[in-house]
Amino acid sequence: MRGKLIVFEGIEGSGKTTQIGYLRQWLEQTLVKSRLSDYPSGVIVTRQPGGTSIGQKIRQVLLQPSTDTENLTSTSELLLYAADRAHHVERILMPALKTGHLVLCDRYTASTVAYQGYGRQLDRNLIETLNTIATGGLASDLTLWLKLDVAQGLKRITTRGETDRIEQAGIEFHRRVHEGFVAQAKQDKERFIIVDGSLDQTTIAEQIQAIISGYLQQWYGI
């Protein structure tokens, strides 16, 4: 039985990592209770960029703050994300899905469209082509978008201390990114599920669990 790819998307500070952790714990308990725990490992959590050892090196290049002597160009940034995704899909996602795992992935193709297509304002047709090549046609089975006001998200990350290169981009950049997620949610209403990221963590987790419960019934009859 093929596994399922569940992707979490959102702007900076939307709480993706926290909610992935909550969902992983809940899913593992659910699989045990439903006797579906005979999957090799049940649930796998990964991310883009950085889901492989090579990807971790690419992530460091992408996220380390720019220096005065050399800034990463927008096109270079796009290609590095594509390289990370191609390697990640081949080494992590496809093998996991073939062995029946539920895969929770922090960011996927929608982030590239939002950040590089809308945020950096690069050619979206080019991005679509690169995403197709990098994924080998692998699309998410479900995308959860934690929708959050840009100003609120940026306020959250400033309280965490040091910020990375993407987080340091201006607010107008992040507003364009948000617009990119809005556009994709409108285009793919069946697979792109909106979750209110402004609520408290527990409430968000409960709403996500309710959503996933419906899909588990649809996918596996549990």
N, C-alpha and C positions, 0 to 999 in steps of 0.2 A: 504494500500500500504506500503510495507516494505521500510524502509529508506536505506540510503547508508552510508558506512563507508569509509571516506577519510582520509588516514594516511599521515602525514608528517614525513620524515626521513632525517637524515643527521648527519655529524660529529659535534663536538662542534664548535660553532660560525657560523653555516651555515645559521642562520636567520629564523629558523622554526617558532618560536613564533611570530615574526614580520609578517611573511607572513600569518600565520593562522589568525591573527587579520585583515589583509587586506581582506582576502578571506571571512571571516565571514561577514564583513560589506557589501561587494559586493553581496554575496549570499542573505542576508536578503533583500536588495533592489531588487534583481532579482526576488525573490519569490513573493514579493508584486506586482511587475509589471506584473508577469505572472499569478497572481491569484492562486498561490500555497501556499499562506500564511495561509491557513486554517490548516496547520500542527500545532500540539499543541504548539510548540515553534519555529518551522522552523529549526533553526540551533543550534546545541549544540557543544561547544568547551570543550575538556577534554584532559587529558594527562596520560602517563604512564612513570614512576610511579607517584602516587600522585593524581589520579583523584577522590578519595574518602577520607573520613576522616581517615579511617584506612590506606589507601594508602599514605596519607601525613606523617604519622608516619613512615611507611616503607621507604619513600623517604628520610626522615631525616637521618635514619640509613645508607642508601645507599650512600648518597652524602656528609655527614659531613666528613671533613678531618680526616684521620686516626691519632691515637695517637701513642706515642712511646711504650705504654704498650700493646696495642692490635690493630691488623689490621684485617679487615674483609677479610676472605679467599675468593678465587675466587668461590669456590663451594657454600659457604654461600651466596655470592652476587647473583649468578644465581638463587638459590632457593627463595631468597627474591623477586627478580623480578617476578618469576613465581607466587608467592603468591599474590603479588600486582595485577598481570594481571588476575588471576582467580577471585578475588573479584571484580575487575573493570568490567570485562566482564559481570558477573552475575548481578551486581548492577546498572551499568550505560549503557554499550553498548547495551546489548540485549534488555532491556526495551525501550531504546530510538529508536532503529531500528524497534522494533515491532510497535511502535506508529508513524512511518513514518518520523522520524527526519533525517536530514542530519547531520552526526556526523563528526566533524573535530578532529582528535586525534593526539596529539604530541607524536610520537613514538608508535611502536607496536612490533610485533614479529621480524621484520627485524633487529631492534636494538639489540635484544638479540643475534641473530645469528652473527651480526657484532661485538658487543662489547664483549660478553662472548665466542662466538665460535671462532672468528678470533683474537680479541684483547687479551682475556685471554687464548686462545688456549685450551678451554675445548672441550670435546667430542661433536661433532656436532649432532650425532645421538641422544645422550641424550637430547640435547637442542631441537631438533625437537620433541621428545616425550613429553618433558615438555611443549612446546608451544601448542601442540595438546591438552594435558590435560587441560592446563590453559585457552585456548580459547574455549574449547568445539567444536572445528572445525570451529570457526568463523574466516574467512579471510577477509581482506580488499577488498572493491570493487575497490579501486584505491589507489596506493601508489605514492606519489610525493617525489622524492629524490632530495634534494637540494645539488647538487654536487659541492664541493669546495675543493681547495687545502688544505692539512692538515696544512701547515705552515701558510697560510693565515687565516684559522679558528682559530688557536691557538693565532695568533697575535690579532685577534678581541677580544677574551675573556680576554686577559691580560689588555686590555684598560678598561674593565668593573670593575676592582678592584679585590676583593677577589674571589678566584676560589674554586670549590668544589673538592671532592675526585677523581671523574672521570676525571675532567679537569686537575688535577695535575699529571695524569699519563704521562709517558715519551712519546716523539714524536714517538718512534718506535711502541708503543702500538697504538697510534692514526693512524699511517700509516697502521697497520694491520686491524684496524676497517674500514678504507677507502676501503681496499682491499675486506673486507667482503661485503660492499655495492656494489662494482663493480661486484663481483661474483653473487650476487642476482639479480642485474639488468640484467645481461646476461642470467640468468636462467628463468626469468619471464618478458620477454619484453612486453607482452600484458598488464600486470597490473602495472608494475614498470616503471613509467615515470620519465625521467631525466630532471631536470631543472637546468640551469646554475646559481649556487649560487654566482658567482663572480660578477655578474652584479649589477647595482644600484637597490635599493629596489623597486622603482616605475616600472622599466622595468620588474623585476621578477614578481611583482604582476600582471602586464598586461599579461605576458605570462601564468601565472597560470590561470587567468580568461579565457583566450582563450581556454586553455585545458579543464577547467571545463565546459565551454559553450558547447563544443562538447559532453561531457558526459551527461549534462542535456538534450540535444536533444535526445541522445540515450536512456536515462533512462525514461524521462518524456515527451518528445516531445515538449520541449520549447527551 
